[in-house]
Structure formats: C-alpha cells, structure tokens
Amino acid sequence: MKTVSEFPHRVRCIEHTTIPMSDGTELAARIWLPEDAEADPVPAILEYIPYRKRDHTRPRDELNHPYFAGHGYASVRVDLRGSGESEGVLTDEYLQQELDDGIEIIRWLARQSWCDGNVGMIGISWGGFNGLQIAYLQPPELKAVVTVCSTDDRYADDVHYMGGCLLTDNLSWACTMFAGNSLPPDPELVGEKWRDLWFQRLEGSGHWLDTWLRHQRRDGFWRHGSICEDFSRVTTPVLAVSGWADGYSNAVFRLLTNLPGPRKGLVGPWSHKYPHMGEPGPAIGFLQECVRWWDHWLKGVDNGVMEEPMLRAWMQDSVEPTSSYQVRPGRWVAENIWPSQRIDHRRYALAPGEIAGAGEERPEAVMTIQSPLSVGLFAGKWCSYAATPDLPHDQREEDGGALVFDTEPLEETLEILGAPVLELELASNRPNAMVAVRLSDVAPDDKATRITYGLLNLTHRYSHEQPEPLKPGERCRVHVQLNDISQVFPKGHRLRISVSTSYWPLAWAPPEPARLTLFGGASELVLPVRPRREADAELPAFGDPESAPALPVRQLEPGEHNWLVIRDLAADRSTLQVVKDEGTVRLEPINLEVKDKTLEWYSYQYDDFTSLRGEVYAVRGHARAGWSIETVTRTVLTCDRENFYLHAELDAYEGDARVYSQNWNRVIPRDHL
C-alpha cells in the first residue's frame, strides 16, 4: 500500500473529545480536521462503532481518517455508548439507543464551527450496518453513506442465522463482544472514573449469546434494524461494498435491487476488510473511491461518479482449493443496472450423479442421503475475517458424506454472476432436518474448489417467522439460494453440486440425524449465466491502494493464526481448533501494550448429534507503566434434543489481583432448530 504523507490540506488531530447526549451521557470521539476548517468549514464523515478508537482500531483509523481530512473533510471516529472511552453500558447490537445517539452525533457534527452542515457515514461491518440503519431514520443532515460488509436483513443474512440454521459464528461473534465489552476506558483519557466505568460494563453488559439464542426465528427482535422491512425509507445515496470471501456480499445485490435512491455496488475478491487492505487481493485504491463519492454527494462536485456502471464485480478465475490466497486472479466486470437483463437463468435437471445439460430433461429418480457430522470440517468460516487460513479447503473429503452431481466436462468456458438456486423435491424421515448445498469447480485432476454454498433449515421452508415441522415421508419442494458469486468455470472443468444433511461446525446440526430422499428429474439447479461483455475491457482501472502513514507498532510477543482438524480415532471424537492469537503489541505513540488472544474448539462424538460442543476462550490485556488490566472469558455451548446449554465465565484482573468474577448458566429451548 502506498503511503501518502502530503495532502491538499494540512491535518490536525483532536485525540479525545466528548459529545454530549440529551440524557447527559458523554460519547468519546477522535477527530481529524483540515487545519483551516474553522475558517473554511467542510463536510464531516462519521465512523461510529464499538471497537475502541483509542487502541483496537487505532492502527486502521490512522490509515483512513487522516486521508479523508487531508482531502478536505472532518473525519470523526466515535465509540458507541458503553465502549472505548464512551460512558454507559453496551448491552447488544443496533439498539434503538445506539441509533438515537447516532442521530444526535450527526446533528452535533453539523452544528460545529468547522462543519458546513453536511455529514456522511462510513463503516465496515457494525459501522456499515448502522450507516444503513441511521439512513433509514432519515436525519436531514446525513447526505451519503458508504457501507462495507453489512446487511439489510439481520436474521436472514447476518452472523447469527443462515437459512434458518444457527451459525457457529453466532457463538464466536458473541464471545468476541463478551471479551471486548469487558475492557475499561483508558485512564489517560478519562481519569479516575475509569474504574467505575469498567465495573459498570463488567456488571451490566451481559452475555449476548443468551439473547440471540432466544430468538431462533425471524421475530421483531431481528426486524428491528433490518432496512429490508421498508427499503423505500432509505433515499440517502449509498455506496455498498463487499467481497466474495466475506459473509455479507449478498446484501450488495439486494440493495442495488431495492433501494429507491442513488446507489452503487462494488464487490471484490476480498474478505471482511476495507478494499484498500483487501485480502485476498488485488486490493484497490478504495480511499480514493470514497473521496470521489464524498466529493460528489457532500461537496456537489460533478465528477461523473454516478455516470459509471451501477455494479462493478471481480470475476474470479478458477483456482486450486486452499484455505488462503494472497491473490484471486480474475478481472473487473460491470453491469449498468441490477438486476441485469443480460443474466440468463439457465435450468439444469439433477439425475443420479449427474447435472444434465441446460434444458435437458431427466426421468424421476430416487436418491437418499444421511450425512456424517464430519461434513463441514473443511468448510472454513461463514465470514472470512482474515482469509488466512479460514477459507474452504479441497471439497473432495466433504463430498464423501454428500450426494454429488457433476456436469460433463464443459465444452466452452462458463461464467456466472448472481445467486445460484437449487430447487429440490425431497422428503425427510424426521420432522426436523437441514440441507446444505455446495457448488464447486472441479478441475481435470479432480480437485474441487468450493465456489458458493447455501443452507436451509427445512422447518423454515415456507417461512422464517412461522417454522413448521416436516411430515415424515411427505414430499415437498424447497428452494435453497446459494450466496451470490462471480466465477469463471474453464473449458474442460466440471460443475459439481453437493447436497448434505449436516454442515458442522459452520452451522449447528439438527437435534437428530435425518435421512433425506431427493427426487431427481424434478430437482433442478438454476445458474445465473453471464455472457462476456466487450465493454468490460474498457472499464477505467482502480487506483493503487493508498493510505495515510501507518501507526508505529512494535510486536513484543509473537502471535499465531491457525486452523487444526484433530481426529481422535480411539475416542471417535473430531475437533476443529481455531487459533487467533495476535500476541502482544505496543502502540508506540500512546505507550500502550495490548494483548489479544482467542482460541475456539468445535467438536462432536461419532454420530451423536447431541454431542456438539463449541467453546471459546479469550484473553484481553492492556498495560503501561503503573497500570495493567486483563480479562479472561470462556464460553461453552452444548445441546441435547430439547435445549441449548450455555455456560460462561468472566474474570477481570487489575495487576495480579482478580477484582471481578461472574458465571452464567442458561438453558434455552430449541425452537425448530
């Protein structure tokens, strides 16, 4: 990434200030301003997240916010109520209080002497969510949004549930926030009240997994903050961005389809990262693209940004399967509108072991599948956060426990863009069952690279709001929509559809094994085939990645990232261990040492669907001369056929003394899950 140290505007930074809310709570902000902003007011850009501006996001903030300020904007990072140096207690995601605070922050920004009254929002993940959610509430000062790796539907397409199936990312994400919420504000900024604020958080934040598991269907809890409830309310211009290795790429296509206001979509090969830091590459000059967006919508510059195609997407070339890639080869393609009338939704009938040619019919045939719990050990993560090594590996081992359907070797190269759909005629021998569907690119040497996948809890086949048990033996038709994707299948390769009845540990399995009967001939694959467009070769190239100078950081203790599949054949127990250890680093400008370590284990015993166990252990620590704190959290989730069992522990230390301890033990009934 190119470091830019000279900007059109000289920049000054306000390290810490507070923004008063109407109830007296003060929220903490860090602000970067053009030096002359008091004399010549500028628009403001807000990033509003709970990830601790002082330390956790400081390295990223140093790359992004001075860059925007150097291009003539007041760039503002605000900690949510109850996080970082902000007062209060954070008890869940996207609460109405958070959104109300966001509107107050925007109005405060618009009133400042250095602001011209126009405000934009930018954010990745949480910040991308609340950018859309606040736009839904229509504060007049908010003039444009850049939303990265976010969603319009908190139930159907978020970290918690997928197709009505419980994602284990729900557990790991809850534990990430469990650990993060246990940390205090920095005494250097808030003074002696740091300890009181810390204990308020320790005592009041709770364990969010307890809440999320009590909403296993799409009820009012998830409808809140889901802008898909009424897309017409989001008239603010939106630039929606994601990556194919991310968990949130589908939302870009729904936003382009449904938002009534000006909108653009950008999907690259990246994981859950801003595109100028994108992994897998190629990364792009995303900050330049943001400045173009802000210049047009916040400053009224006629720079042609809205004359460009509505959607730009990275068409991925075929690659061998592995759990991480530095670069995904491919090319940029574009569509002027979405949905595109150029996409040909071709139908392919399924027959035993075969995907028939487009439009060919096959006689009805009966096939059955009852998958082992091992299907999913090589699935990678629902959302790739680092792309190393959390992407899916070679699918041949997974295919041993699935029904597999292949095309003949392709006579011509095939390209797709959009969401494949598998329409299945099936019956189940149990009232509760799931189906996992994978689309893979099979090379001539038989290596199988997963391209996209989809899940469906079959009790949710008609509705996520009102699930219904299956009637054993009764035939029904279900639609499994796979994640949107852009992919090249070369001549000589085969397409493979794999169908399984479990996908652990990416998703929690049903209460007991189920055998599905699939009816070939009546079951069909629908592919969004995209013909090549000559104009794609004329698309203007993105700039190279740029940023402001990086934060000086010293690695004091090494970290480790790894995924380990452990098969104990004597005990017939299999475990996936995920290691995410950042080691200990010193943030040199503030002389703060930061420790960040998380370990996860997902295990099962033979064919016992009630033996599923997820455990997350996390250590967080902050220290400087004369002050040190550390928190240790542990969460275990298990189940039987009727209930989930949640056990959690939190211990907090000041120096060598344990100053706080709390345990949670909860029993949560399973609801068609």
C-alpha positions, 0 to 999 in steps of 0.5 A: 500500500502506498503511503501518502504523507502530503495532502491538499490540506494540512491535518490536525488531530483532536485525540479525545473529545466528548459529545454530549447526549440529551440524557447527559451521557458523554460519547468519546470521539477522535477527530481529524480536521483540515487545519483551516476548517474553522475558517473554511468549514467542510463536510464531516464523515462519521465512523461510529462503532464499538471497537475502541478508537483509542487502541483496537482500531487505532492502527486502521483509523490512522490509515483512513481518517487522516486521508479523508481530512487531508482531502478536505473533510472532518473525519470523526471516529466515535465509540458507541455508548458503553465502549472505548472511552464512551460512558454507559453500558453496551448491552447488544447490537443496533439498539434503538439507543445506539441509533438515537445517539447516532442521530444526535452525533450527526446533528452535533457534527453539523452544528460545529464551527468547522462543519458546513452542515453536511455529514456522511457515514462510513463503516465496515461491518457494525459501522456499515450496518448502522450507516444503513440503519441511521439512513433509514431514520432519515436525519436531514443532515446525513447526505451519503453513506458508504457501507462495507460488509453489512446487511439489510436483513439481520436474521436472514443474512447476518452472523447469527442465522443462515437459512434458518440454521444457527451459525457457529459464528453466532457463538464466536461473534458473541464471545468476541463482544463478551471479551471486548465489552469487558475492557475499561476506558483508558485512564489517560483519557478519562481519569479516575472514573475509569474504574467505575466505568469498567465495573459498570460494563463488567456488571451490566453488559451481559452475555449476548449469546443468551439473547440471540439464542432466544430468538431462533426465528425471524421475530421483531427482535431481528426486524428491528434494524433490518432496512429490508422491512421498508427499503423505500425509507432509505433515499440517502445515496449509498455506496455498498461494498463487499467481497466474495470471501466475506459473509455479507456480499449478498446484501450488495445485490439486494440493495442495488435491487431495492433501494429507491435512491442513488446507489452503487455496488462494488464487490471484490475478491476480498474478505471482511476488510476495507478494499484498500487492505483487501485480502485476498487481493488485488486490493484497490485504491478504495480511499480514493473511491470514497473521496470521489463519492464524498466529493460528489454527494457532500461537496456537489462536485460533478465528477461523473461518479454516478455516470459509471456502471451501477455494479462493478464485480471481480470475476474470479478465475478458477483456482486450486482449493486452499484455505488462503490466497494472497491473490484471486486472479480474475478481472473487473466486470460491470453491469449498468443496472441490477438486476441485469437483463443480460443474466440468463437463468439457465435450468439444469435437471439433477439425475443420479450423479449427474447435472444434465445439460441446460434444458435437458430433461431427466426421468424421476429418480430416487436418491437418499442421503444421511450425512456424517457430522464430519461434513463441514470440517473443511468448510472454513468460516461463514465470514472470512475475517482474515482469509488466512487460513479460514477459507474452504479447503479441497471439497473432495473429503466433504463430498464423501458424506454428500450426494454429488452431481457433476456436469460433463466436462464443459465444452466452452468456458462458463461464467456466472454472476448472481445467486445460484438456486437449487430447487429440490423435491425431497422428503425427510424421515424426521420432522426436523432436518437441514440441507446444505448445498455446495457448488464447486469447480472441479478441475481435470485432476479432480480437485474441487474448489468450493465456489458458493454454498447455501443452507436451509433449515427445512422447518423454515421452508415456507417461512422464517417467522412461522417454522413448521415441522416436516411430515415424515415421508411427505414430499415437498419442494424447497428452494435453497439460494446459494450466496451470490458469486462471480466465477469463471468455470474453464473449458474442460472443468466440471460443475459439481453440486453437493447436497448434505444433511449436516454442515458442522461446525459452520452451522449447528446440526439438527437435534437428530440425524435425518435421512433425506430422499431427493427426487431427481428429474424434478430437482433442478439447479438454476445458474445465473449465466453471464455472457462476456461483455466487450465493454468490460475491457474498457472499464477505467482501472482502480487506483493503487491502494493508498493510505495515510502513514501507518501507526508505529507498532512494535510486536513484543510477543509473537502471535499465531493464526491457525486452523487444526482438524484433530481426529481422535480415532480411539475416542471417535471424537473430531475437533476443529481448533481455531487459533487467533492469537495476535500476541502482544503489541505496543502502540508506540505513540500512546505507550500502550501494550495490548494483548489479544488472544482467542482460541475456539474448539468445535467438536462432536462424538461419532454420530451423536448429534447431541454431542456438539460442543463449541467453546471459546476462550479469550484473553484481553490485556492492556498495560503501561507503566503503573497500570495493567488490566486483563480479562479472561472469558470462556464460553461453552455451548452444548445441546441435547434434543430439547435445549441449548446449554450455555455456560460462561465465565468472566474474570477481570484482573487489575495487576495480579489481583482478580477484582471481578468474577461472574458465571452464567448458566442458561438453558434455552429451548430449541425452537425448530432448530 
